[in-house]
Amino acid sequence: MFSAGVDVPAVLQMDRTGARAYWREFFATAAALACSPLPLAAAVTGHSPAGGAVLALMCDYRVMAQGPYKIGLNEVQVGLSVPDCIQLALRRVVCAYRAERLLVAGAMIDAQEALACGFVDETTGIDQVVTRARHWMSELLALPPHAMLATRRLARADLVATYADVDALPLDDFLEGFFHPQTQATLQALVARLKGKG
């Protein structure tokens, strides 16, 4: 899977009800990935900011294309705080201290740095990303399934417990932050910059 993240221009056009439905669906998608009973591999073949990085973090394994691409939870750069449920997903793969550094700065990092800190598990040429993700999956599926799946369930128990009930996730707090005037102004400026590049 690959996602460049949230369609910011579209969400900015929504009223509170529409935005809540959109963000609930996003959190539900993240929860479905986090709670999947089967292993998942993310094939990151381009930039993966914010929402795209969140979805990748919910997977068991991440293969990222080498090159000019960046990945990260850059929410702070656009005026949003990162909910603890998402911070947990990053802490699980890069350690608490490194997660704090990346989150507070809203850092976008290249594939080499992402590999070095554990944000992704493997990097390769863009034409091999999906192949390598499938290869990892085939190796995993060759293991005795009962033992592999039982061990995976235990290893991911904290993530699954956090995402087991979508309605318990901090959606309303996130929505308040999204509609904060400072956040809205920052996001509007981002959209204007993106339109200027297009």
TORVEXRO-375693 format. One line per 3 residues: number of its first residue (from 1); for each residue x, y, z of N, C-alpha, C, CB. Coordinates in Angstrom, 2 decimals, padded with zeros to 5 digits, always signed. Glycine has a CB too. Example, Ala and Ser with C-alpha at 12.3 -4.5 7.8 and 13.67 -1.06 7.14 Angstrom:
// TORVEXRO-375693
1) +013.19,-005.69,+007.80,+012.30,-004.50,+007.80,+013.20,-003.30,+007.80,+011.31,-004.47,+009.05 | +012.85,-002.25,+007.08,+013.67,-001.06,+007.14,+012.90,+000.03,+007.87,+014.08,-000.60,+005.72
This chain:
// TORVEXRO-375693
1) +000.84,-001.18,+000.00,+000.00,+000.00,+000.00,+000.87,+001.23,+000.00,-000.95,+000.00,+001.20 | +000.39,+002.30,-000.53,+001.08,+003.59,-000.49,+000.02,+004.67,-000.43,+002.02,+003.78,-001.72 | +000.27,+005.67,+000.38,-000.63,+006.81,+000.46,+000.19,+008.05,+000.70,-001.69,+006.63,+001.57
4) -000.08,+009.08,-000.08,+000.60,+010.36,+000.13,-000.02,+011.11,+001.29,+000.54,+011.21,-001.14 | -001.04,+010.56,+001.90,-001.64,+011.20,+003.06,-003.03,+011.73,+002.79,-000.76,+012.32,+003.52 | -003.40,+012.71,+003.57,-004.74,+013.28,+003.56,-004.88,+014.29,+002.42,-005.06,+013.93,+004.91
7) -006.06,+014.35,+001.84,-006.36,+015.34,+000.81,-006.71,+016.65,+001.52,-007.55,+014.87,-000.13 | -005.68,+017.41,+001.88,-005.85,+018.62,+002.69,-006.80,+019.63,+002.05,-004.50,+019.28,+002.93 | -006.66,+019.95,+000.75,-007.59,+020.92,+000.17,-009.05,+020.49,+000.30,-007.26,+021.13,-001.30
10) -009.32,+019.21,+000.13,-010.71,+018.73,+000.24,-011.22,+018.84,+001.67,-010.81,+017.28,-000.23 | -010.40,+018.46,+002.65,-010.84,+018.50,+004.05,-011.06,+019.94,+004.51,-009.82,+017.81,+004.96 | -010.25,+020.86,+004.03,-010.41,+022.27,+004.41,-011.73,+022.85,+003.92,-009.26,+023.09,+003.87
13) -012.31,+022.26,+002.89,-013.60,+022.74,+002.36,-014.79,+022.24,+003.20,-013.76,+022.28,+000.91 | -014.54,+021.27,+004.06,-015.64,+020.62,+004.79,-016.04,+021.41,+006.03,-015.24,+019.22,+005.19 | -017.33,+021.29,+006.37,-017.78,+021.83,+007.65,-017.40,+020.83,+008.75,-019.33,+022.11,+007.65
16) -017.72,+021.17,+009.99,-017.31,+020.34,+011.12,-017.86,+018.92,+011.01,-017.78,+020.97,+012.42 | -019.10,+018.77,+010.58,-019.71,+017.44,+010.45,-018.99,+016.61,+009.39,-021.20,+017.56,+010.11 | -018.73,+017.22,+008.25,-018.03,+016.52,+007.17,-016.61,+016.16,+007.56,-018.02,+017.36,+005.91
19) -015.92,+017.10,+008.21,-014.54,+016.85,+008.64,-014.50,+015.74,+009.69,-013.90,+018.14,+009.19 | -015.48,+015.73,+010.59,-015.50,+014.68,+011.61,-015.67,+013.31,+010.96,-016.64,+014.93,+012.63 | -016.58,+013.23,+009.98,-016.80,+011.96,+009.28,-015.53,+011.53,+008.54,-017.98,+012.08,+008.28
22) -014.86,+012.49,+007.92,-013.62,+012.20,+007.18,-012.55,+011.67,+008.13,-013.10,+013.46,+006.45 | -012.32,+012.39,+009.24,-011.28,+011.97,+010.17,-011.64,+010.66,+010.87,-011.02,+013.06,+011.21 | -012.93,+010.45,+011.13,-013.32,+009.17,+011.74,-012.99,+008.03,+010.79,-014.84,+009.16,+012.09
25) -013.26,+008.24,+009.51,-012.94,+007.20,+008.51,-011.43,+006.95,+008.44,-013.48,+007.61,+007.12 | -010.66,+008.03,+008.55,-009.20,+007.88,+008.55,-008.75,+007.05,+009.76,-008.51,+009.26,+008.55 | -009.24,+007.42,+010.95,-008.87,+006.66,+012.16,-009.35,+005.21,+012.05,-009.48,+007.34,+013.42
28) -010.53,+005.00,+011.45,-011.04,+003.63,+011.28,-010.15,+002.83,+010.33,-012.49,+003.66,+010.75 | -009.64,+003.48,+009.30,-008.72,+002.81,+008.37,-007.43,+002.42,+009.08,-008.42,+003.71,+007.15 | -006.89,+003.36,+009.86,-005.68,+003.07,+010.64,-005.94,+001.91,+011.59,-005.22,+004.32,+011.42
31) -007.11,+001.91,+012.23,-007.45,+000.84,+013.17,-007.57,-000.50,+012.47,-008.76,+001.18,+013.89 | -008.17,-000.51,+011.28,-008.31,-001.77,+010.53,-006.94,-002.35,+010.21,-009.11,-001.54,+009.23 | -006.00,-001.50,+009.85,-004.64,-001.97,+009.57,-003.96,-002.45,+010.85,-003.80,-000.86,+008.91
34) -004.06,-001.66,+011.91,-003.42,-002.01,+013.18,-003.94,-003.33,+013.73,-003.63,-000.90,+014.21 | -005.23,-003.56,+013.57,-005.87,-004.73,+014.17,-006.00,-005.91,+013.20,-007.23,-004.36,+014.68 | -005.42,-005.79,+012.03,-005.51,-006.89,+011.05,-004.99,-008.19,+011.67,-004.71,-006.54,+009.77
37) -005.75,-009.27,+011.53,-005.27,-010.55,+012.07,-004.13,-011.14,+011.24,-006.42,-011.53,+012.14 | -003.93,-010.60,+010.05,-002.86,-011.09,+009.17,-001.79,-010.03,+009.01,-003.43,-011.49,+007.80 | -000.55,-010.43,+008.81,+000.53,-009.46,+008.62,+000.31,-008.61,+007.36,+001.88,-010.18,+008.52
40) +000.77,-007.37,+007.43,+000.65,-006.43,+006.32,+002.01,-005.81,+006.02,-000.38,-005.32,+006.64 | +002.28,-005.60,+004.75,+003.51,-004.92,+004.33,+003.13,-003.66,+003.58,+004.41,-005.85,+003.45 | +003.80,-002.56,+003.90,+003.58,-001.29,+003.19,+004.67,-001.12,+002.16,+003.55,-000.08,+004.19
43) +004.28,-000.80,+000.93,+005.22,-000.51,-000.15,+005.16,+000.99,-000.39,+004.89,-001.33,-001.46 | +006.15,+001.71,+000.08,+006.16,+003.18,+000.02,+006.97,+003.59,-001.21,+006.77,+003.81,+001.34 | +006.26,+004.03,-002.25,+006.90,+004.32,-003.53,+006.94,+005.81,-003.85,+006.19,+003.59,-004.63
46) +006.81,+006.63,-002.84,+006.86,+008.08,-003.04,+006.86,+008.75,-001.68,+005.66,+008.58,-003.89 | +006.65,+010.06,-001.67,+006.57,+010.78,-000.40,+005.43,+010.21,+000.43,+006.38,+012.31,-000.63 | +005.64,+010.14,+001.73,+004.62,+009.60,+002.63,+004.53,+010.46,+003.88,+004.94,+008.12,+003.01
49) +003.92,+011.66,+003.75,+003.78,+012.53,+004.90,+002.52,+012.21,+005.71,+003.75,+013.98,+004.45 | +002.56,+012.55,+006.97,+001.38,+012.56,+007.85,+000.53,+011.30,+007.70,+000.54,+013.78,+007.55 | -000.65,+011.43,+007.12,-001.57,+010.31,+007.01,-000.98,+009.10,+006.33,-002.79,+010.73,+006.29
52) -000.19,+009.32,+005.29,+000.47,+008.20,+004.61,+001.43,+007.47,+005.53,+001.20,+008.69,+003.38 | +002.17,+008.24,+006.32,+003.11,+007.64,+007.27,+002.36,+006.89,+008.37,+004.01,+008.73,+007.90 | +001.23,+007.44,+008.81,+000.42,+006.76,+009.83,+000.00,+005.39,+009.33,-000.82,+007.62,+010.21
55) -000.54,+005.34,+008.11,-001.00,+004.06,+007.58,+000.16,+003.07,+007.43,-001.69,+004.27,+006.22 | +001.31,+003.56,+007.01,+002.49,+002.69,+006.90,+002.90,+002.15,+008.27,+003.66,+003.44,+006.25 | +002.84,+002.99,+009.29,+003.23,+002.57,+010.64,+002.33,+001.47,+011.20,+003.22,+003.75,+011.59
58) +001.11,+001.40,+010.73,+000.18,+000.38,+011.22,+000.50,-001.00,+010.64,-001.25,+000.76,+010.87 | +001.31,-001.03,+009.59,+001.69,-002.30,+008.96,+002.83,-002.96,+009.73,+002.09,-002.07,+007.49 | +003.03,-004.24,+009.46,+004.08,-005.00,+010.13,+005.46,-004.69,+009.57,+003.80,-006.48,+010.01
61) +005.51,-004.30,+008.31,+006.79,-004.15,+007.61,+006.63,-003.04,+006.59,+007.25,-005.49,+006.93 | +007.68,-002.23,+006.45,+007.64,-001.10,+005.52,+008.86,-001.15,+004.61,+007.59,+000.25,+006.29 | +008.60,-001.18,+003.30,+009.67,-001.10,+002.30,+009.50,+000.25,+001.62,+009.61,-002.30,+001.26
64) +010.59,+001.03,+001.58,+010.53,+002.38,+001.01,+011.49,+002.52,-000.16,+010.84,+003.44,+002.08 | +011.04,+003.23,-001.17,+011.87,+003.50,-002.34,+013.02,+004.43,-001.97,+011.04,+004.11,-003.47 | +014.20,+004.11,-002.48,+015.35,+005.01,-002.35,+015.14,+006.17,-003.33,+016.71,+004.26,-002.63
67) +015.77,+007.27,-003.03,+015.64,+008.42,-003.93,+015.24,+009.66,-003.17,+014.62,+008.13,-005.02 | +014.54,+010.56,-003.83,+014.24,+011.86,-003.23,+013.04,+011.84,-002.28,+013.99,+012.86,-004.30 | +012.52,+010.68,-001.97,+011.27,+010.57,-001.21,+011.50,+010.72,+000.28,+010.59,+009.24,-001.50
70) +010.47,+011.25,+000.95,+010.55,+011.45,+002.40,+009.31,+010.87,+003.06,+010.70,+012.95,+002.75 | +009.50,+010.50,+004.32,+008.41,+009.95,+005.12,+008.46,+010.63,+006.48,+008.52,+008.39,+005.26 | +007.30,+010.82,+007.10,+007.31,+011.40,+008.43,+005.94,+011.85,+008.89,+008.25,+012.54,+008.49
73) +005.86,+012.07,+010.19,+004.66,+012.62,+010.81,+004.88,+014.12,+010.96,+004.34,+011.92,+012.20 | +004.59,+014.85,+009.92,+004.89,+016.29,+009.87,+003.72,+017.15,+010.34,+005.27,+016.69,+008.46 | +002.82,+016.57,+011.12,+001.63,+017.30,+011.57,+001.97,+018.62,+012.25,+000.84,+016.44,+012.52
76) +002.99,+018.64,+013.11,+003.35,+019.87,+013.83,+003.67,+021.00,+012.85,+004.56,+019.62,+014.75 | +004.29,+020.67,+011.73,+004.62,+021.70,+010.74,+003.39,+022.34,+010.13,+005.48,+021.10,+009.64 | +002.26,+021.64,+010.16,+001.03,+022.22,+009.61,+000.04,+022.60,+010.72,+000.37,+021.23,+008.65
79) +000.53,+022.66,+011.96,-000.28,+023.18,+013.05,-001.09,+022.16,+013.82,-001.19,+024.17,+012.52 | -000.89,+020.88,+013.59,-001.65,+019.85,+014.29,-000.77,+019.16,+015.33,-002.21,+018.82,+013.30 | -001.37,+018.81,+016.47,-000.64,+017.97,+017.41,-000.91,+016.52,+017.04,-001.07,+018.27,+018.91
82) +000.01,+015.65,+017.37,-000.10,+014.24,+017.01,-000.71,+013.48,+018.19,+001.29,+013.63,+016.62 | -001.88,+012.85,+017.99,-002.52,+012.12,+019.09,-001.63,+010.98,+019.61,-003.86,+011.55,+018.63 | -001.81,+010.65,+020.89,-000.99,+009.62,+021.51,-001.13,+008.28,+020.80,-001.36,+009.47,+022.96
85) -002.31,+007.98,+020.28,-002.49,+006.69,+019.59,-001.57,+006.58,+018.37,-003.96,+006.50,+019.16 | -001.30,+007.70,+017.72,-000.38,+007.71,+016.58,+001.07,+007.75,+017.08,-000.66,+008.91,+015.65 | +001.31,+008.51,+018.14,+002.66,+008.53,+018.72,+003.09,+007.13,+019.14,+002.72,+009.49,+019.92
88) +002.16,+006.36,+019.70,+002.47,+004.99,+020.11,+002.99,+004.17,+018.93,+001.22,+004.31,+020.70 | +002.33,+004.30,+017.79,+002.74,+003.53,+016.60,+004.18,+003.87,+016.21,+001.79,+003.81,+015.42 | +004.56,+005.14,+016.31,+005.94,+005.52,+015.98,+006.92,+005.05,+017.06,+006.04,+007.04,+015.80
91) +006.54,+005.22,+018.33,+007.42,+004.77,+019.43,+007.74,+003.29,+019.33,+006.77,+005.07,+020.79 | +006.78,+002.50,+018.85,+006.98,+001.05,+018.74,+008.10,+000.71,+017.77,+005.69,+000.39,+018.29 | +008.33,+001.56,+016.76,+009.32,+001.20,+015.74,+010.63,+001.97,+015.83,+008.73,+001.41,+014.38
94) +010.64,+003.14,+016.47,+011.90,+003.92,+016.49,+012.44,+004.20,+017.89,+011.68,+005.23,+015.79 | +011.77,+003.82,+018.94,+012.10,+004.06,+020.35,+011.54,+005.42,+020.77,+013.64,+004.00,+020.58 | +011.31,+005.55,+022.05,+010.63,+006.73,+022.59,+011.38,+008.03,+022.33,+010.42,+006.57,+024.07
97) +012.69,+008.04,+022.58,+013.46,+009.28,+022.41,+013.46,+009.74,+020.96,+014.89,+009.09,+022.91 | +013.74,+008.83,+020.04,+013.78,+009.20,+018.61,+012.39,+009.63,+018.14,+014.30,+008.02,+017.75 | +011.35,+008.95,+018.61,+009.99,+009.34,+018.25,+009.70,+010.77,+018.70,+008.96,+008.37,+018.87
100) +010.11,+011.09,+019.93,+009.90,+012.45,+020.43,+010.58,+013.47,+019.53,+010.43,+012.59,+021.87 | +011.82,+013.22,+019.16,+012.57,+014.16,+018.30,+011.85,+014.35,+016.96,+014.01,+013.65,+018.06 | +011.44,+013.24,+016.35,+010.77,+013.31,+015.05,+009.41,+014.00,+015.14,+010.61,+011.91,+014.46
103) +008.65,+013.65,+016.17,+007.29,+014.19,+016.33,+007.30,+015.68,+016.63,+006.57,+013.46,+017.42 | +008.10,+016.10,+017.59,+008.12,+017.51,+018.00,+008.56,+018.41,+016.86,+009.05,+017.70,+019.21 | +009.50,+017.93,+016.04,+009.98,+018.72,+014.90,+009.06,+018.59,+013.69,+011.39,+018.29,+014.53
106) +008.17,+017.61,+013.70,+007.36,+017.36,+012.50,+008.26,+016.96,+011.34,+006.52,+018.59,+012.13 | +009.29,+016.18,+011.64,+010.35,+015.89,+010.66,+009.90,+014.97,+009.54,+011.54,+015.28,+011.37 | +010.32,+015.33,+008.35,+010.22,+014.46,+007.18,+011.64,+013.98,+006.90,+009.58,+015.21,+005.92
109) +011.83,+012.67,+006.85,+013.18,+012.13,+006.68,+013.26,+011.29,+005.41,+013.58,+011.28,+007.91 | +014.47,+011.21,+004.85,+014.64,+010.43,+003.63,+014.72,+008.94,+003.96,+015.91,+010.89,+002.86 | +014.74,+008.13,+002.91,+014.71,+006.67,+003.08,+015.90,+006.16,+003.89,+014.69,+005.99,+001.73
112) +017.08,+006.73,+003.66,+018.27,+006.26,+004.37,+018.15,+006.53,+005.88,+019.53,+006.96,+003.82 | +017.70,+007.73,+006.24,+017.52,+008.04,+007.66,+016.38,+007.22,+008.26,+017.26,+009.54,+007.85 | +015.32,+007.03,+007.48,+014.19,+006.23,+007.96,+014.63,+004.79,+008.25,+013.05,+006.23,+006.92
115) +015.48,+004.25,+007.40,+016.01,+002.90,+007.62,+016.91,+002.87,+008.85,+016.78,+002.42,+006.38 | +017.77,+003.86,+008.97,+018.72,+003.90,+010.09,+018.01,+003.96,+011.44,+019.65,+005.10,+009.95 | +016.89,+004.67,+011.52,+016.21,+004.81,+012.82,+015.10,+003.77,+013.02,+015.62,+006.20,+012.94
118) +014.81,+002.97,+012.00,+013.79,+001.92,+012.14,+012.41,+002.31,+011.68,+013.72,+001.51,+013.55 | +012.24,+003.53,+011.15,+010.93,+003.95,+010.65,+010.48,+003.04,+009.52,+010.97,+005.44,+010.17 | +011.42,+002.65,+008.66,+011.14,+001.64,+007.63,+012.09,+000.47,+007.85,+011.29,+002.23,+006.18
121) +011.71,-000.68,+007.32,+012.50,-001.90,+007.53,+013.47,-002.19,+006.40,+011.58,-003.06,+007.69 | +013.22,-001.60,+005.24,+014.04,-001.92,+004.08,+013.89,-000.79,+003.07,+013.63,-003.29,+003.45 | +014.97,-000.51,+002.33,+014.89,+000.42,+001.20,+015.42,-000.30,-000.04,+015.71,+001.73,+001.48
124) +014.91,+000.11,-001.18,+015.32,-000.50,-002.44,+014.97,+000.45,-003.57,+014.65,-001.89,-002.64 | +015.38,+000.09,-004.77,+015.01,+000.89,-005.94,+013.50,+000.90,-006.11,+015.68,+000.35,-007.20 | +012.98,+001.97,-006.66,+011.53,+002.14,-006.75,+010.86,+000.99,-007.49,+011.20,+003.45,-007.44
127) +011.54,+000.41,-008.47,+010.94,-000.68,-009.25,+010.91,-002.00,-008.48,+011.70,-000.86,-010.54 | +011.57,-002.06,-007.31,+011.62,-003.30,-006.53,+010.83,-003.23,-005.22,+013.06,-003.63,-006.23 | +010.21,-002.10,-004.94,+009.54,-001.92,-003.64,+008.44,-002.96,-003.43,+008.94,-000.51,-003.54
130) +007.54,-003.10,-004.37,+006.44,-004.05,-004.22,+006.98,-005.48,-004.19,+005.40,-003.88,-005.37 | +007.94,-005.77,-005.04,+008.55,-007.11,-005.07,+009.16,-007.46,-003.72,+009.63,-007.18,-006.18 | +009.89,-006.52,-003.12,+010.53,-006.78,-001.82,+009.47,-006.94,-000.72,+011.50,-005.63,-001.46
133) +008.40,-006.15,-000.77,+007.33,-006.29,+000.22,+006.69,-007.68,+000.10,+006.26,-005.18,+000.03 | +006.46,-008.11,-001.12,+005.88,-009.45,-001.33,+006.85,-010.54,-000.88,+005.53,-009.64,-002.82 | +008.13,-010.33,-001.13,+009.14,-011.31,-000.71,+009.13,-011.47,+000.82,+010.55,-010.88,-001.20
136) +009.09,-010.33,+001.53,+009.04,-010.40,+002.99,+007.80,-011.18,+003.42,+009.03,-008.98,+003.62 | +006.68,-010.88,+002.78,+005.43,-011.55,+003.14,+005.51,-013.05,+002.87,+004.25,-010.94,+002.37 | +006.09,-013.43,+001.75,+006.18,-014.86,+001.43,+007.08,-015.59,+002.42,+006.71,-015.06,-000.01
139) +008.16,-014.94,+002.86,+009.03,-015.56,+003.87,+008.29,-015.74,+005.19,+010.29,-014.71,+004.09 | +007.51,-014.73,+005.57,+006.75,-014.81,+006.82,+005.70,-015.91,+006.74,+006.09,-013.46,+007.13 | +005.01,-015.98,+005.60,+003.94,-016.97,+005.45,+004.48,-018.40,+005.32,+003.11,-016.63,+004.23
142) +005.78,-018.55,+005.09,+006.38,-019.88,+005.04,+006.63,-020.46,+006.43,+007.70,-019.83,+004.26 | +006.54,-019.61,+007.45,+006.75,-020.07,+008.83,+005.53,-020.85,+009.31,+007.02,-018.86,+009.77 | +005.68,-021.68,+010.35,+004.51,-022.37,+010.90,+003.46,-021.32,+011.33,+004.92,-023.27,+012.12
145) +002.29,-021.33,+010.70,+001.33,-020.24,+010.89,+000.83,-020.06,+012.32,+000.16,-020.45,+010.01 | +000.57,-021.16,+013.02,+000.04,-021.01,+014.38,+001.03,-020.26,+015.26,-000.27,-022.39,+014.99 | +002.28,-020.67,+015.23,+003.31,-020.03,+016.07,+003.56,-018.58,+015.63,+004.62,-020.83,+016.01
148) +003.64,-018.37,+014.33,+003.91,-017.02,+013.82,+002.79,-016.06,+014.20,+004.10,-017.04,+012.29 | +001.54,-016.47,+013.96,+000.41,-015.58,+014.24,+000.21,-015.35,+015.74,-000.87,-016.15,+013.63 | +000.43,-016.38,+016.55,+000.29,-016.23,+018.00,+001.35,-015.27,+018.54,+000.39,-017.60,+018.72
151) +002.58,-015.40,+018.04,+003.66,-014.52,+018.47,+003.40,-013.09,+018.01,+005.02,-015.01,+017.92 | +002.93,-012.94,+016.78,+002.60,-011.61,+016.25,+001.51,-010.96,+017.10,+002.13,-011.72,+014.77 | +000.49,-011.74,+017.47,-000.60,-011.21,+018.29,-000.08,-010.64,+019.60,-001.65,-012.30,+018.58
154) +000.82,-011.36,+020.25,+001.41,-010.88,+021.50,+002.27,-009.64,+021.27,+002.25,-011.99,+022.15 | +003.06,-009.66,+020.23,+003.98,-008.55,+019.95,+003.24,-007.26,+019.62,+004.91,-008.91,+018.81 | +002.05,-007.38,+019.04,+001.27,-006.20,+018.63,+000.13,-005.88,+019.59,+000.71,-006.41,+017.23
157) +000.10,-006.53,+020.74,-001.04,-006.38,+021.66,-001.27,-004.94,+022.08,-000.81,-007.23,+022.90 | -000.21,-004.17,+022.31,-000.39,-002.78,+022.72,-001.04,-001.94,+021.62,+000.96,-002.16,+023.12 | -000.62,-002.15,+020.39,-001.19,-001.42,+019.26,-002.64,-001.82,+019.04,-000.36,-001.67,+017.99
160) -002.90,-003.11,+019.07,-004.27,-003.60,+018.87,-005.19,-003.10,+019.97,-004.28,-005.15,+018.82 | -004.74,-003.12,+021.22,-005.57,-002.63,+022.33,-005.91,-001.16,+022.15,-004.85,-002.85,+023.68 | -004.95,-000.38,+021.68,-005.17,+001.05,+021.49,-006.20,+001.32,+020.40,-003.86,+001.75,+021.14
163) -006.19,+000.51,+019.34,-007.05,+000.76,+018.18,-008.29,-000.14,+018.13,-006.26,+000.58,+016.92 | -008.50,-000.97,+019.15,-009.60,-001.94,+019.12,-010.97,-001.27,+019.04,-009.54,-002.81,+020.34 | -011.12,-000.11,+019.66,-012.41,+000.60,+019.66,-012.20,+001.97,+019.02,-012.99,+000.74,+021.12
166) -012.60,+002.10,+017.77,-012.40,+003.36,+017.03,-013.06,+004.52,+017.76,-012.97,+003.24,+015.60 | -014.21,+004.28,+018.38,-014.92,+005.36,+019.06,-014.22,+005.83,+020.33,-016.33,+004.92,+019.40 | -013.26,+005.05,+020.82,-012.49,+005.47,+022.00,-011.25,+006.28,+021.62,-012.07,+004.24,+022.82
169) -010.94,+006.36,+020.34,-009.79,+007.15,+019.89,-010.10,+008.64,+020.04,-009.42,+006.82,+018.41 | -009.08,+009.48,+020.19,-009.29,+010.90,+020.51,-009.70,+011.76,+019.31,-008.02,+011.47,+021.11 | -010.74,+011.32,+018.61,-011.18,+012.01,+017.41,-011.64,+013.43,+017.69,-012.30,+011.24,+016.76
172) -012.43,+013.63,+018.75,-012.94,+014.97,+019.03,-011.82,+015.94,+019.42,-013.98,+014.92,+020.15 | -010.85,+015.47,+020.18,-009.69,+016.31,+020.51,-008.92,+016.68,+019.25,-008.76,+015.59,+021.51 | -008.74,+015.70,+018.36,-008.03,+015.96,+017.11,-008.80,+016.97,+016.27,-007.83,+014.64,+016.33
175) -010.11,+016.82,+016.23,-010.96,+017.73,+015.45,-010.87,+019.16,+015.99,-012.41,+017.26,+015.46 | -010.84,+019.30,+017.31,-010.68,+020.64,+017.90,-009.37,+021.27,+017.44,-010.71,+020.57,+019.45 | -008.31,+020.48,+017.45,-007.03,+020.98,+016.97,-007.06,+021.34,+015.50,-005.95,+019.96,+017.22
178) -007.76,+020.52,+014.71,-007.86,+020.77,+013.27,-008.56,+022.10,+013.00,-008.61,+019.62,+012.58 | -009.58,+022.42,+013.78,-010.34,+023.65,+013.55,-009.78,+024.86,+014.32,-011.78,+023.44,+013.95 | -008.68,+024.69,+015.02,-008.06,+025.83,+015.70,-007.67,+026.86,+014.64,-006.80,+025.38,+016.53
181) -007.91,+028.14,+014.89,-007.62,+029.17,+013.89,-006.18,+029.14,+013.38,-007.91,+030.53,+014.46 | -005.23,+028.89,+014.26,-003.82,+028.83,+013.85,-003.58,+027.67,+012.88,-002.90,+028.70,+015.08 | -004.19,+026.53,+013.19,-004.05,+025.36,+012.33,-004.68,+025.62,+010.97,-004.68,+024.12,+012.98
184) -005.89,+026.18,+010.98,-006.56,+026.47,+009.72,-005.74,+027.43,+008.86,-007.95,+027.07,+009.98 | -005.16,+028.46,+009.48,-004.34,+029.42,+008.73,-003.10,+028.74,+008.15,-003.92,+030.60,+009.64 | -002.47,+027.88,+008.93,-001.28,+027.17,+008.46,-001.62,+026.24,+007.31,-000.63,+026.37,+009.61
187) -002.74,+025.52,+007.43,-003.16,+024.61,+006.36,-003.55,+025.37,+005.09,-004.33,+023.75,+006.83 | -004.23,+026.52,+005.26,-004.59,+027.33,+004.08,-003.34,+027.81,+003.37,-005.47,+028.55,+004.50 | -002.32,+028.22,+004.13,-001.06,+028.66,+003.53,-000.38,+027.50,+002.80,-000.11,+029.24,+004.61
190) -000.45,+026.30,+003.36,+000.12,+025.12,+002.71,-000.56,+024.87,+001.37,-000.02,+023.89,+003.62 | -001.88,+024.92,+001.36,-002.63,+024.70,+000.12,-002.27,+025.75,-000.92,-004.15,+024.71,+000.39 | -002.14,+027.00,-000.49,-001.77,+028.07,-001.42,-000.38,+027.81,-002.02,-001.79,+029.45,-000.71
193) +000.55,+027.35,-001.18,+001.90,+027.02,-001.68,+001.86,+025.88,-002.69,+002.84,+026.65,-000.52 | +001.06,+024.86,-002.38,+000.95,+023.72,-003.29,+000.33,+024.13,-004.62,+000.12,+022.61,-002.64 | -000.67,+024.99,-004.57,-001.29,+025.48,-005.82,-000.30,+026.31,-006.62,-002.54,+026.32,-005.51
196) +000.56,+027.05,-005.93,+001.57,+027.87,-006.60,+002.60,+027.03,-007.33,+002.26,+028.76,-005.60 | +002.86,+025.81,-006.80,+003.83,+024.91,-007.44,+003.23,+024.21,-008.65,+004.34,+023.87,-006.44 | +001.89,+024.06,-008.65,+001.22,+023.31,-009.71,+001.00,+024.13,-010.89,-000.07,+022.76,-009.26
